[in-house]
């Protein structure tokens, strides 16, 4: 009877353990598939946030332009002044 060879068994066990490690790293590591899905979801969220911020900037630029020296919107100026000062006109009704 011959003695079973333990060398190849150890070699295949180490190769199997390394392949399991690399498969785990490919799925759940810092650069794995799950992290990629998180990054894609975060990128989508950031694009949505960028759209919202750009809309806010455009709205603020419009308001700033309407209150500038070159173009003065008297209705907007009246609204802003009454809002800041907390005043109302005599012909207005305040509902709280």
DARAFEN-V452836 format. One line per field, one symbol per residue. ss: DSSP state (~ for helix, > for strand, _ for the rest). phi: phi as a letter, one per 20 degrees, with the letter a starting at -180 (. if undefined). burial: b if it has 16 or more other C-alpha atoms within 10 Angstrom, else e. A space follows every 50 residues. Layout:
# DARAFEN-V452836
ss: ???
phi: ???
burial: ???
This chain:
# DARAFEN-V452836
ss: _____~~~~~~~~~~~~~~~~~~~~~~~____~~~~~~~~~~~~~~~~~~ ~~~~~~~~~~~~~~~~>____>_~~~~~~~~~~~~___________
phi: .efffegfffgfffffffffffffffedffdeffffffffffffffffff ffffffffffffffffdfffbdefffffffffffemdcefeddedd
burial: eeeeeeeeeeeeeeeeeeeeeeeeeeeeeeeeeeeeeeeeeeeeeeeeee eeeeeeeeeeeeeeebbeeeeeeeeeeeeeeeeeeeeeeeeeeeee
